[in-house]
């Protein structure tokens, strides 16, 4: 009886220790979650509070759709439409270049790549993801800009150059997520398609790829988010001209470039207008995040 009582007490003590550990960990998790939520909320509130004076004084419509950006003249003009258009052009060009290459590379690595080649391609993809953006910008400045200038005309610092470099920069995101999504598709999908008489290409592109479309779409949207938020590489190669472009060989200025180029010396309304530009960029990022959430919810 004494042994049974002792063993029972030991069990109760062990359970009590486990309960205490679980309670401590729950508190730690709650604190971490609260800090995260407060940090996001503080950033949102700070940006929009700082941007409100610019929206109020300039006018939201005039600020968003104005085509002139002259912050240092006697009668300053703050219209960010050229920057919005420049960001959209560069983003669209990067997606046109990066998405097909990234998607096809992901399919190749997931279903066609021999193991010896895969052992080389996978680390190269990871290395590509870890290269700093300033290195991409320097490569674009030294190699791509002269090539575009000699081949397509203009001074080389243009929408085309920025699109090409950013298209390369989003490749690791698209390749990694798309490849993992394709590999996550059950093998029975492929085997069933082949058993019904489909070729390997049809089984992959008409059965597995549609089954992995949510992950592929997520990779594209995350790549889109990186393109919109990229600053350093874009500043070095896009030309930084605050005007509406006529051709893809024209220079542009993106929203991020506009902020980083002028925030160092801006003051007063000029500074508020730059923070308002950041608020517009923040809204774009929020929209992208919501799209990712909707895609994942639809996939479930």
Wavefront OBJ file of the C-alpha trace (Angstrom):
o trace
v 0.000 0.000 0.000
v 2.817 2.391 0.871
v 4.436 1.781 -2.502
v 1.144 2.429 -4.311
v 0.617 5.646 -2.346
v 4.157 6.834 -3.108
v 3.819 6.106 -6.826
v 0.479 7.919 -6.894
v 2.002 10.970 -5.237
v 4.849 10.947 -7.764
v 2.363 10.857 -10.616
v 0.429 13.785 -9.147
v 3.634 15.784 -8.707
v 4.714 15.063 -12.281
v 1.309 16.154 -13.564
v 1.488 19.312 -11.452
v 4.905 20.141 -12.912
v 3.579 19.576 -16.440
v 0.568 21.804 -15.731
v 2.845 24.579 -14.442
v 5.082 24.325 -17.515
v 2.052 24.429 -19.822
v 0.699 27.486 -18.001
v 4.061 29.278 -18.257
v 4.342 28.502 -21.969
v 0.776 29.686 -22.601
v 1.597 32.977 -20.900
v 4.789 33.318 -22.980
v 2.866 32.630 -26.206
v 0.144 35.124 -25.271
v 2.726 37.817 -24.484
v 4.509 37.196 -27.801
v 1.213 37.391 -29.714
v 0.184 40.601 -27.924
v 3.573 42.218 -28.646
v 3.259 41.272 -32.310
v -0.277 42.678 -32.589
v 0.685 45.880 -30.761
v 3.735 46.355 -33.003
v 1.639 46.047 -36.180
v -1.066 48.303 -34.774
v 1.499 50.906 -33.678
v 3.104 50.962 -37.131
v -0.296 51.375 -38.820
v -1.382 54.131 -36.463
v 1.954 55.962 -36.730
v 2.001 55.940 -40.531
v -1.575 57.084 -41.005
v -1.439 59.711 -38.242
v 1.726 61.174 -39.758
v 0.205 61.039 -43.247
v -3.105 62.686 -42.303
v -1.778 66.301 -42.366
v -0.610 65.810 -45.965
v -3.941 64.308 -47.029
v -5.783 67.165 -45.329
v -3.672 70.015 -46.732
v -2.983 68.673 -50.214
v -6.223 66.767 -50.711
v -6.467 63.014 -51.182
v -7.595 63.136 -54.827
v -5.020 65.772 -55.749
v -2.306 63.818 -53.958
v -3.123 60.478 -55.584
v -3.873 61.709 -59.103
v -1.636 64.754 -59.408
v 1.046 64.431 -62.103
v 3.521 66.994 -60.774
v 6.004 66.457 -57.955
v 7.895 69.684 -57.203
v 8.451 69.821 -53.430
v 11.147 72.521 -53.305
v 9.619 75.353 -55.388
v 7.779 78.370 -53.953
v 4.413 76.754 -54.688
v 5.161 73.064 -54.143
v 3.172 70.390 -55.924
v 2.706 66.931 -54.471
v 1.209 64.490 -56.957
v 2.296 60.870 -56.742
v 0.532 59.502 -59.822
v 3.865 59.232 -61.743
v 5.294 57.169 -58.873
v 2.210 54.941 -58.720
v 2.343 54.387 -62.483
v 6.094 53.766 -62.333
v 5.641 51.187 -59.570
v 2.863 49.466 -61.540
v 4.918 49.355 -64.754
v 8.001 47.982 -63.030
v 5.932 45.449 -61.095
v 4.088 44.261 -64.202
v 7.359 43.947 -66.133
v 8.989 41.974 -63.320
v 6.041 39.570 -63.187
v 6.082 39.104 -66.972
v 9.749 38.160 -66.779
v 9.876 36.311 -63.472
v 6.631 34.330 -63.316
v 7.037 32.152 -66.468
v 10.701 31.438 -65.733
v 10.062 30.723 -62.052
v 6.998 28.553 -62.675
v 8.616 26.437 -65.392
v 11.782 26.060 -63.315
v 9.689 24.900 -60.349
v 7.924 22.296 -62.516
v 11.274 21.103 -63.860
v 12.788 20.799 -60.375
v 9.735 19.038 -58.973
v 9.052 16.498 -61.718
v 11.786 16.411 -64.386
v 15.089 17.324 -62.779
v 17.673 14.488 -62.387
v 19.017 14.160 -58.857
v 22.599 15.273 -59.680
v 21.258 18.416 -61.367
v 18.785 19.021 -58.534
v 21.606 18.941 -55.993
v 23.135 21.886 -57.853
v 19.970 23.841 -58.686
v 18.505 23.816 -55.165
v 21.531 25.458 -53.475
v 21.815 27.938 -56.351
v 18.179 28.934 -55.790
v 18.856 29.433 -52.074
v 21.952 31.496 -52.840
v 19.941 33.637 -55.237
v 17.471 34.341 -52.418
v 20.262 35.427 -50.077
v 22.017 37.909 -52.369
v 21.567 41.485 -51.046
v 19.486 43.792 -53.218
v 22.368 46.245 -53.611
v 24.343 43.488 -55.378
v 21.479 43.048 -57.815
v 21.439 46.805 -58.313
v 25.184 46.948 -58.947
v 24.939 44.077 -61.440
v 22.109 45.893 -63.212
v 24.058 49.144 -63.248
v 27.243 47.608 -64.632
v 25.836 44.963 -67.011
v 22.129 45.384 -67.779
v 22.050 49.186 -68.119
v 24.771 49.293 -70.845
v 23.132 46.365 -72.649
v 19.696 48.031 -72.677
v 21.229 51.360 -73.737
v 23.045 49.816 -76.693
v 20.217 47.485 -77.726
v 16.986 49.385 -77.104
v 18.116 53.008 -76.849
v 17.693 55.569 -74.109
v 20.150 55.969 -71.264
v 19.619 52.395 -70.044
v 18.121 53.341 -66.673
v 14.539 52.489 -67.454
v 11.433 50.433 -66.801
v 12.894 47.585 -68.847
v 16.097 47.421 -66.816
v 14.301 47.562 -63.474
v 11.795 44.935 -64.619
v 14.561 42.556 -65.650
v 16.477 42.858 -62.371
v 13.351 42.589 -60.215
v 12.202 39.629 -62.302
v 15.421 37.861 -61.331
v 15.009 38.859 -57.684
v 11.584 37.225 -57.334
v 12.683 33.928 -58.907
v 13.703 32.249 -55.606
v 10.323 33.024 -54.025
v 8.323 31.709 -56.965
v 10.541 28.662 -57.522
v 10.700 27.527 -53.886
v 7.010 27.910 -53.007
v 5.761 26.569 -56.348
v 8.067 23.565 -56.194
v 6.956 22.716 -52.651
v 3.303 23.064 -53.687
v 3.740 20.730 -56.658
v 5.626 18.176 -54.550
v 2.825 18.301 -51.945
v 0.273 17.022 -54.490
v -0.441 13.307 -53.761
v 1.252 10.930 -56.165
v -2.116 9.278 -56.815
v -3.092 12.305 -58.936
v -0.191 11.709 -61.326
v -0.546 7.930 -61.287
v -4.288 8.133 -61.928
v -3.824 10.474 -64.877
v -1.154 8.229 -66.391
v -3.337 5.173 -65.837
v -6.099 6.867 -67.828
v -3.733 7.301 -70.776
v -2.303 10.786 -70.210
v 1.308 11.526 -71.102
v 3.676 12.697 -68.390
v 3.398 16.304 -69.572
v -0.408 16.202 -69.516
v -0.423 14.522 -66.117
v 1.850 17.219 -64.687
v 0.365 20.326 -66.304
v -3.315 19.297 -66.394
v -3.533 17.379 -63.104
v -0.775 18.277 -60.637
v -0.370 21.938 -61.490
v -4.114 22.718 -61.121
v -4.065 20.880 -57.778
v -1.157 23.088 -56.642
v -2.585 26.336 -58.035
v -3.183 27.906 -54.614
v 0.486 27.557 -53.663
v 1.628 28.773 -57.069
v -0.675 31.795 -56.843
v 0.631 32.511 -53.340
v 4.224 32.464 -54.612
v 3.335 34.959 -57.346
v 1.613 37.312 -54.912
v 4.524 37.134 -52.464
v 6.867 37.916 -55.343
v 4.613 40.830 -56.197
v 4.963 42.092 -52.642
v 8.749 41.970 -52.866
v 8.740 43.872 -56.148
v 6.532 46.646 -54.781
v 8.621 46.992 -51.627
v 12.061 46.804 -53.245
v 14.078 50.018 -52.864
v 17.852 49.827 -53.203
v 18.108 47.985 -56.524
v 15.346 50.113 -58.050
v 16.980 53.384 -56.993
v 20.193 52.369 -58.744
v 18.706 51.384 -62.125
v 15.239 52.879 -62.730
v 16.327 56.429 -63.622
v 14.429 58.167 -60.782
v 12.457 60.531 -63.032
v 9.207 61.722 -61.443
v 7.176 61.848 -64.652
v 4.726 59.692 -66.552
v 6.653 57.387 -68.934
v 5.892 57.034 -72.635
v 7.988 53.925 -73.401
v 9.556 51.060 -71.517
v 12.967 52.613 -72.161
v 11.997 55.737 -70.180
v 13.156 56.260 -66.628
v 10.640 56.223 -63.804
v 10.504 56.733 -60.069
v 8.740 54.233 -57.834
v 6.996 54.927 -54.534
v 9.833 53.416 -52.510
v 12.494 55.298 -54.462
v 10.617 58.566 -53.967
v 10.675 58.096 -50.199
v 14.302 57.077 -49.829
v 15.653 59.772 -52.169
v 14.030 62.735 -50.428
v 13.296 61.787 -46.821
v 16.807 62.722 -45.692
v 16.343 66.462 -46.337
v 12.538 66.812 -46.301
v 10.743 68.861 -43.665
v 7.296 70.247 -43.022
v 4.653 69.426 -45.612
v 7.277 67.804 -47.828
v 8.081 65.271 -45.098
v 4.390 64.628 -44.434
v 3.839 64.045 -48.157
v 6.598 61.432 -48.178
v 5.041 59.695 -45.187
v 1.699 59.849 -47.007
v 3.468 58.110 -49.922
v 4.532 55.425 -47.467
v 0.898 55.116 -46.348
v -0.204 54.526 -49.946
v 2.511 51.890 -50.317
v 1.384 50.337 -47.043
v -2.169 50.046 -48.392
v -0.820 48.223 -51.454
v 0.999 45.743 -49.196
v -2.154 45.224 -47.121
v -4.110 44.435 -50.276
v -1.478 41.879 -51.291
v -1.614 40.286 -47.830
v -5.397 40.051 -48.022
v -5.127 38.385 -51.424
v -2.787 35.757 -49.977
v -5.229 35.122 -47.119
v -8.173 34.785 -49.511
v -6.275 32.338 -51.726
v -5.311 30.166 -48.743
v -8.865 30.244 -47.387
v -10.259 29.260 -50.769
v -7.735 26.417 -50.993
v -8.905 25.063 -47.643
l 1 2 3 4 5 6 7 8 9 10 11 12 13 14 15 16 17 18 19 20 21 22 23 24 25 26 27 28 29 30 31 32 33 34 35 36 37 38 39 40 41 42 43 44 45 46 47 48 49 50 51 52 53 54 55 56 57 58 59 60 61 62 63 64 65 66 67 68 69 70 71 72 73 74 75 76 77 78 79 80 81 82 83 84 85 86 87 88 89 90 91 92 93 94 95 96 97 98 99 100 101 102 103 104 105 106 107 108 109 110 111 112 113 114 115 116 117 118 119 120 121 122 123 124 125 126 127 128 129 130 131 132 133 134 135 136 137 138 139 140 141 142 143 144 145 146 147 148 149 150 151 152 153 154 155 156 157 158 159 160 161 162 163 164 165 166 167 168 169 170 171 172 173 174 175 176 177 178 179 180 181 182 183 184 185 186 187 188 189 190 191 192 193 194 195 196 197 198 199 200 201 202 203 204 205 206 207 208 209 210 211 212 213 214 215 216 217 218 219 220 221 222 223 224 225 226 227 228 229 230 231 232 233 234 235 236 237 238 239 240 241 242 243 244 245 246 247 248 249 250 251 252 253 254 255 256 257 258 259 260 261 262 263 264 265 266 267 268 269 270 271 272 273 274 275 276 277 278 279 280 281 282 283 284 285 286 287 288 289 290 291 292 293 294 295 296 297 298 299 300
